[in-house]
Amino acid sequence: MGVENDTIITNEYIKSSHSDSNYKAYKGRLNYPLNSWAAHGRFETTYLEISIGRQLSVITAVATQGNGIKKEWVKTYKLAFSRWGEEWMPYTEDGKAKVSRYIYNFRIMNFEEK
Protein backbone atom coordinates (compact mmCIF):
# COMPACT_ATOMS: atom_id res chain seq x y z
CA MET A 1 0.00 0.00 0.00
CA GLY A 2 1.53 3.30 -0.96
CA VAL A 3 0.76 6.98 -1.01
CA GLU A 4 1.09 6.93 -4.80
CA ASN A 5 -2.35 5.27 -4.91
CA ASP A 6 -5.05 7.98 -4.61
CA THR A 7 -7.75 5.46 -3.72
CA ILE A 8 -5.96 4.55 -0.48
CA ILE A 9 -5.04 8.07 0.66
CA THR A 10 -7.17 10.64 -1.14
CA ASN A 11 -5.92 14.08 -2.17
CA GLU A 12 -7.50 15.98 0.73
CA TYR A 13 -5.27 14.07 3.18
CA ILE A 14 -2.07 15.43 1.64
CA LYS A 15 -1.06 18.96 2.69
CA SER A 16 2.06 21.04 2.27
CA SER A 17 3.79 24.15 3.52
CA HIS A 18 3.28 25.83 0.16
CA SER A 19 1.64 25.24 -3.19
CA ASP A 20 0.27 27.05 -6.18
CA SER A 21 -2.17 26.08 -8.91
CA ASN A 22 0.43 24.01 -10.78
CA TYR A 23 2.11 22.41 -7.76
CA LYS A 24 -0.59 21.17 -5.39
CA ALA A 25 0.42 19.03 -2.39
CA TYR A 26 -1.25 15.87 -3.73
CA LYS A 27 1.16 16.04 -6.67
CA GLY A 28 3.84 15.00 -4.16
CA ARG A 29 2.80 11.39 -4.70
CA LEU A 30 5.57 9.11 -5.89
CA ASN A 31 5.65 8.92 -9.70
CA TYR A 32 3.07 11.69 -10.21
CA PRO A 33 3.17 12.29 -13.99
CA LEU A 34 3.21 16.09 -14.42
CA ASN A 35 3.96 19.27 -12.42
CA SER A 36 4.82 17.47 -9.21
CA TRP A 37 4.95 19.22 -5.85
CA ALA A 38 8.47 20.10 -4.76
CA ALA A 39 10.12 21.33 -1.59
CA HIS A 40 10.85 25.03 -1.71
CA GLY A 41 14.49 25.86 -1.03
CA ARG A 42 13.75 29.44 0.01
CA PHE A 43 11.83 28.38 3.10
CA GLU A 44 13.56 27.06 6.20
CA THR A 45 10.63 24.81 7.01
CA THR A 46 9.13 23.09 4.02
CA TYR A 47 6.94 20.07 4.54
CA LEU A 48 4.68 17.56 2.93
CA GLU A 49 2.13 16.20 5.40
CA ILE A 50 0.31 12.95 4.76
CA SER A 51 -2.55 11.94 7.02
CA ILE A 52 -3.12 8.20 7.23
CA GLY A 53 -6.29 8.56 9.28
CA ARG A 54 -7.08 7.65 12.84
CA GLN A 55 -6.15 4.00 12.53
CA LEU A 56 -2.94 2.63 13.97
CA SER A 57 -0.46 2.17 11.14
CA VAL A 58 3.13 1.11 10.81
CA ILE A 59 5.18 2.83 8.14
CA THR A 60 7.97 0.57 6.95
CA ALA A 61 9.59 2.64 4.20
CA VAL A 62 9.84 6.14 2.78
CA ALA A 63 10.73 6.85 -0.83
CA THR A 64 11.60 10.18 -2.41
CA GLN A 65 12.36 11.14 -5.96
CA GLY A 66 13.65 14.17 -7.76
CA ASN A 67 13.93 15.47 -11.27
CA GLY A 68 17.02 13.89 -12.82
CA ILE A 69 16.77 15.92 -16.01
CA LYS A 70 16.85 19.25 -14.17
CA LYS A 71 19.04 17.81 -11.38
CA GLU A 72 16.58 18.90 -8.69
CA TRP A 73 15.94 16.89 -5.54
CA VAL A 74 15.65 17.20 -1.78
CA LYS A 75 19.09 16.99 -0.18
CA THR A 76 18.08 16.36 3.43
CA TYR A 77 14.84 15.60 5.22
CA LYS A 78 13.50 14.58 8.59
CA LEU A 79 10.47 12.48 9.36
CA ALA A 80 8.03 13.41 12.10
CA PHE A 81 4.73 11.99 13.24
CA SER A 82 1.72 13.19 15.14
CA ARG A 83 -1.37 11.46 16.46
CA TRP A 84 -3.74 14.41 15.92
CA GLY A 85 -1.74 16.76 13.69
CA GLU A 86 -0.87 19.22 16.47
CA GLU A 87 2.19 18.04 18.41
CA TRP A 88 4.85 16.67 16.08
CA MET A 89 7.54 14.28 17.28
CA PRO A 90 10.65 13.49 15.26
CA TYR A 91 11.39 9.96 14.12
CA THR A 92 14.30 8.78 16.25
CA GLU A 93 16.77 5.93 16.39
CA ASP A 94 18.79 5.29 19.52
CA GLY A 95 17.14 8.33 21.10
CA LYS A 96 18.36 10.81 18.48
CA ALA A 97 16.44 12.46 15.65
CA LYS A 98 17.39 10.93 12.32
CA VAL A 99 18.10 13.01 9.25
CA SER A 100 18.26 11.42 5.82
CA ARG A 101 20.81 12.99 3.55
CA TYR A 102 21.14 12.66 -0.17
CA ILE A 103 24.62 11.67 -1.32
CA TYR A 104 25.53 12.69 -4.85
CA ASN A 105 26.20 9.18 -6.09
CA PHE A 106 22.47 8.43 -5.73
CA ARG A 107 22.65 6.78 -2.32
CA ILE A 108 20.85 7.70 0.86
CA MET A 109 22.93 7.81 4.00
CA ASN A 110 21.55 8.36 7.47
CA PHE A 111 23.45 10.26 10.10
CA GLU A 112 22.68 11.33 13.62
CA GLU A 113 21.67 14.91 14.24
CA LYS A 114 24.11 16.67 16.58
C-alpha positions, 0 to 999 in steps of 0.5 A: 500500500503506498501513497502513490495510490489515490484510492488509499489516501485521497488528495484531501489528506495530503497537505504542504507548507506551500503550493500554487495552482500548478504544484498542489500538495497531492502532486507530491505522490511518488511517480506523479506524472506532471507538475509534481509538488516540490520542496521550496528551497527558500523556506527554512521549514518546508513540509509535505504532510500525509494523514493516514487517518485515525487508525494505527499504522506502521510505516515501513519505508519512505521513498523520495524522488527528484527530477534527474533531467533538471538535477533537482531533488531534496538533499536532506529531510526529517520524518516526524509523526503526530497522532492528531496533527498538532504536536509533532515528534521526530522519528528517532533511532537510539534516542536521536532524531534521524536526518536522511541525507542525499549523497551525490552518487544516488545513495541515501545515508543516514546520520545522527543529528548533533 
